[in-house]
Amino acid sequence: MLDLIAWLQGTGVTDVINASMTVVLASFAAVQLLQLRRARREHLRTAYGAMWVEYWRVWTVSESWRKDDLEGRSRLGLFSPSQIRPSDWGNILPLLGRLGMQPARFVGMAYAFVDNAARSGEYLIRLVQERNELVDAAKSAEDVQDVFARFKDPVAEAVERTRVLAHMAADSFEDGLKSAPKWLHKETIDLSGLKSELAERLGARFSKGIER
């Protein structure tokens, strides 16, 4: 065996084998790095898509609250502030955090506004409920007028604060989208086959990516 190894070394075969092994190992490492890069990009695409979903969800709620009579809906028990909160905090936050430090800052701000908007809405409901209880207990028309006068400004302020916080949450998500890695903004989505009015209105924006 030793004579065979010595003969191989003398003929230069071992050098060829070593060189071939080096090439194979280098190729394997390159393939692994390429696969890791593709996996990372796919994870970023998933996170970016999730941020778009959250942006449109929060934006839709904020627009609904801007147009709705929140005081009236609170009085009728139809206002649900919790709808602006994500249904699964534990999964969505780590997912969106993959986009990097700067987008994560905006996401953190967005969810702080989301939570504060929900809390403000809950406070509005309590105000309206308390006012209604005092109105029911009033003994005269003058007492009823006094109750409404005392609650007018606090209720109006709670409505305005809830709307503003929801709008700021949507704006923060949009800033997070703008601060995501630039190559994600160039990803194109073909909406040409869709027929809904929403697709027609948003097709141009999606096909170009969000403006930086």
C-alpha positions in Angstrom: 0.0 0.0 0.0 2.8 2.4 0.9 4.5 1.6 -2.4 1.2 2.4 -4.3 0.9 5.7 -2.5 4.5 6.6 -3.3 4.0 5.6 -6.9 0.8 7.8 -7.1 2.7 10.7 -5.6 5.5 10.2 -8.0 3.2 10.3 -11.0 1.3 13.4 -9.9 -2.0 11.6 -9.6 -2.5 12.7 -6.0 -2.1 16.3 -7.1 -4.9 15.8 -9.6 -7.1 14.2 -7.1 -6.5 16.9 -4.5 -7.3 19.6 -7.1 -10.4 17.8 -8.2 -11.6 17.5 -4.6 -10.9 21.2 -4.1 -13.0 22.1 -7.1 -15.8 19.8 -5.9 -15.8 21.2 -2.4 -15.8 24.8 -3.8 -18.7 24.0 -6.1 -20.6 22.4 -3.3 -20.0 25.5 -1.1 -21.1 27.8 -3.9 -24.3 25.8 -4.4 -25.1 25.9 -0.7 -24.5 29.7 -0.5 -26.7 30.2 -3.6 -29.5 28.1 -2.0 -29.2 30.0 1.3 -29.4 33.3 -0.6 -32.5 32.2 -2.5 -34.1 31.0 0.8 -33.3 34.3 2.4 -34.8 36.3 -0.5 -37.9 34.1 -0.4 -38.2 34.8 3.4 -37.9 38.5 2.7 -40.6 38.3 0.0 -42.9 36.5 2.4 -42.3 39.2 5.1 -42.8 42.0 2.6 -46.0 40.5 1.4 -47.2 40.1 5.1 -46.4 43.8 5.6 -48.5 44.7 2.6 -51.4 42.6 4.1 -51.1 44.4 7.4 -50.9 47.8 5.8 -54.0 47.3 3.8 -55.9 45.8 6.7 -55.0 48.7 9.1 -55.6 51.2 6.3 -59.0 49.8 5.6 -60.0 49.9 9.3 -58.7 53.5 9.6 -60.7 54.6 6.6 -63.8 52.9 7.9 -63.4 54.6 11.3 -62.7 58.0 9.6 -66.1 57.7 7.8 -68.2 56.0 10.4 -70.2 57.6 13.2 -68.1 56.0 16.0 -70.1 57.6 18.7 -73.4 56.2 17.2 -71.9 52.8 16.7 -70.6 52.8 20.3 -74.1 53.7 21.5 -75.6 50.8 19.6 -72.8 48.3 20.5 -71.6 48.0 17.0 -68.1 49.5 17.4 -65.3 47.0 17.8 -61.9 48.6 18.4 -60.1 45.3 18.7 -60.6 44.8 14.9 -57.5 47.0 14.3 -55.3 44.6 16.3 -53.6 41.7 14.5 -55.2 38.3 15.3 -51.8 36.6 15.9 -49.2 38.9 17.4 -46.8 36.0 18.1 -46.4 35.1 14.4 -46.7 38.4 12.6 -44.1 40.4 14.6 -41.2 38.0 14.0 -42.2 37.6 10.4 -42.1 41.4 9.7 -38.9 41.7 11.7 -37.1 39.8 9.0 -37.1 42.9 6.7 -34.3 44.6 8.7 -33.7 47.2 11.4 -35.3 50.2 9.7 -38.6 48.5 8.6 -38.7 46.9 12.1 -38.7 50.4 13.7 -41.6 51.5 11.6 -43.5 48.2 12.3 -42.9 48.8 16.0 -44.3 52.3 15.8 -47.2 51.1 13.7 -48.3 48.5 16.2 -47.9 50.9 19.1 -50.3 53.2 17.2 -52.6 50.2 16.6 -52.7 49.3 20.2 -53.3 52.9 21.3 -56.0 53.3 18.7 -57.8 50.2 20.1 -57.4 51.5 23.6 -58.8 54.9 22.7 -61.7 53.2 21.0 -62.4 51.1 24.1 -62.3 54.3 26.2 -64.8 55.9 23.8 -67.2 53.0 24.4 -66.9 53.4 28.1 -67.6 57.1 27.9 -70.7 56.5 25.8 -71.9 53.7 28.1 -71.4 55.9 31.2 -73.3 58.8 29.5 -76.1 56.5 28.6 -76.4 55.2 32.1 -76.6 58.8 33.5 -79.2 59.7 30.9 -81.3 56.7 31.9 -81.1 57.7 35.5 -81.8 61.4 34.8 -85.0 62.7 36.4 -85.7 65.6 34.1 -85.0 67.0 30.7 -82.6 69.5 32.2 -80.6 66.7 33.8 -80.4 64.9 30.4 -79.1 68.1 28.7 -76.6 68.5 31.5 -75.3 65.0 31.0 -74.9 65.5 27.2 -73.2 68.8 27.8 -70.7 67.3 30.2 -69.8 64.4 27.9 -69.8 66.3 24.6 -66.2 67.3 24.5 -64.7 64.1 26.0 -66.6 62.0 23.6 -65.6 64.1 20.6 -62.0 64.1 21.7 -62.0 60.3 22.1 -63.5 59.9 18.6 -60.9 62.2 17.0 -58.0 60.6 19.0 -59.1 57.1 17.9 -59.2 58.1 14.2 -55.9 59.9 14.3 -54.1 57.0 16.0 -55.5 54.6 13.4 -54.4 56.8 10.6 -50.9 57.1 12.1 -50.7 53.3 12.3 -51.4 53.0 8.6 -48.9 55.7 7.8 -46.2 53.9 9.8 -46.8 50.7 7.9 -46.5 52.6 4.6 -43.2 54.0 5.9 -42.1 50.5 6.7 -42.8 49.4 3.2 -40.9 52.3 1.8 -37.8 51.4 4.0 -37.7 47.8 3.0 -34.8 46.5 0.8 -34.9 48.3 -2.5 -35.0 45.2 -4.7 -38.4 44.2 -3.1 -39.9 47.4 -4.5 -39.1 46.2 -8.0 -41.0 43.0 -7.7 -43.9 43.0 -10.2 -47.3 41.5 -9.7 -49.6 40.8 -12.7 -53.1 41.9 -12.0 -54.2 42.1 -15.6 -56.5 39.1 -15.3 -58.4 40.3 -12.3 -61.7 42.0 -12.8 -62.5 43.7 -9.5 -62.7 47.5 -9.2 -60.1 47.3 -6.5 -57.7 45.5 -8.7 -58.1 48.1 -11.5 -57.5 50.9 -9.0 -54.4 49.4 -7.4 -52.9 47.5 -10.4 -50.6 50.3 -11.4 -49.3 50.8 -7.9 -48.7 47.1 -7.3 -47.1 46.5 -10.7 -44.5 49.2 -10.1 -44.0 48.6 -6.4 -44.5 51.3 -3.7 -42.8 54.6 -4.4 -39.7 55.3 -2.3 
